[in-house]
Amino acid sequence: MKWTEIPAGDLNAAERRIRVALGDNAGTVVARANADPGFVTNAAGFTVNGGHEPTMSQQCAREIMSVNFFGVEEAMRHFHVKLRQFDLAGFGEIPGTEEELEAAKDSHILVAVFPLSIL
């Protein structure tokens, strides 16, 4: 849903809740948001992905595989699913070494496969 499609009252209520949750940290958040675009991108991604944060193994694999990496974040976004932390644990460690990923990065695609049904 686009921002323009959300009723103003809902947006205002959500903003108030966020401000209350930030409490005395508002100054820090505002300073980081204005100084570091990556901070805003990471915060938004964390929120949209249901609190999932990629492991170092996933980050490394994404960096090596580049566009040939379809990870947990992409699967949750494209398939509109939210996994519990328990379910995400199995995706924490990427199989293979960095050397194996380097060798396969131009000829293979690394995909996080979820147990999904089309029903």
C-alpha positions in Angstrom: 0.0 0.0 0.0 1.3 3.5 -0.9 1.7 6.2 1.7 -0.9 8.3 -0.1 -3.5 5.5 0.3 -3.3 5.3 4.1 -5.8 7.5 6.0 -4.2 10.5 7.7 -5.6 9.5 11.1 -3.8 6.1 10.8 -0.5 7.8 9.8 -0.8 10.2 12.7 -1.5 7.5 15.2 1.4 5.4 14.0 3.8 8.4 14.1 2.7 9.1 17.7 3.3 5.5 18.7 6.8 5.6 17.2 7.6 8.8 18.9 6.5 7.4 22.3 8.5 4.3 21.7 11.6 6.3 20.9 11.2 8.3 24.1 14.4 10.1 25.1 16.3 8.7 22.2 14.5 10.9 19.6 17.5 13.2 19.2 19.9 10.3 18.5 17.5 8.8 16.0 16.9 12.1 14.2 20.7 12.8 14.0 21.5 9.4 12.7 18.6 9.5 10.2 19.8 12.8 8.8 23.5 11.9 8.8 23.4 8.2 7.7 21.1 7.1 4.9 22.0 3.5 5.6 20.5 3.8 9.1 17.1 4.7 7.7 17.4 1.9 5.1 18.3 -0.6 7.7 15.6 0.5 10.1 13.0 0.3 7.4 14.2 -3.1 6.2 14.2 -4.4 9.8 10.6 -3.3 10.2 9.3 -4.6 6.9 11.1 -7.9 7.4 9.3 -8.6 10.7 12.4 -8.0 12.8 14.7 -10.2 10.8 18.3 -9.1 10.6 20.7 -10.9 8.3 23.6 -12.9 9.8 27.2 -12.3 8.9 27.1 -15.4 6.8 24.1 -14.1 4.9 25.7 -10.6 4.5 28.9 -12.2 3.2 27.0 -14.4 0.7 25.0 -11.5 -0.5 28.1 -9.5 -1.1 29.8 -12.3 -3.0 26.8 -13.5 -5.0 25.4 -10.0 -5.7 22.3 -10.2 -8.0 22.5 -14.0 -7.9 21.4 -14.0 -4.2 17.8 -14.4 -3.4 17.8 -14.4 0.4 15.3 -14.5 3.3 14.5 -10.8 2.9 13.6 -11.2 -0.7 11.6 -14.3 -0.1 9.6 -12.7 2.7 8.9 -9.6 0.6 8.0 -11.4 -2.6 6.0 -14.2 -1.1 4.4 -12.0 1.6 5.2 -14.3 4.4 6.5 -13.5 7.9 8.6 -16.2 9.5 9.2 -16.7 13.2 12.7 -16.5 14.6 12.6 -20.2 15.1 11.9 -20.7 11.4 14.6 -18.2 10.3 17.3 -20.0 12.3 17.7 -22.6 9.6 18.7 -19.9 7.1 21.4 -18.3 9.4 24.4 -20.1 8.0 24.9 -20.2 4.3 26.2 -23.6 3.0 29.6 -23.6 1.4 32.8 -21.6 1.9 33.5 -18.1 0.6 35.8 -19.7 -2.0 32.9 -22.0 -3.3 30.6 -19.0 -3.5 33.2 -17.0 -5.4 33.6 -19.8 -7.9 29.8 -20.1 -8.4 28.8 -16.4 -8.3 28.6 -16.0 -12.1 27.0 -19.4 -12.9 24.7 -20.2 -10.0 21.9 -18.5 -8.0 21.7 -18.9 -4.2 18.1 -19.1 -3.1 16.5 -19.3 0.3 13.8 -22.0 -0.2 10.8 -21.7 2.1 8.4 -24.5 2.7 5.4 -22.9 1.0 2.2 -24.0 -0.5 0.3 -22.4 -3.3 -3.0 -23.1 -1.6 
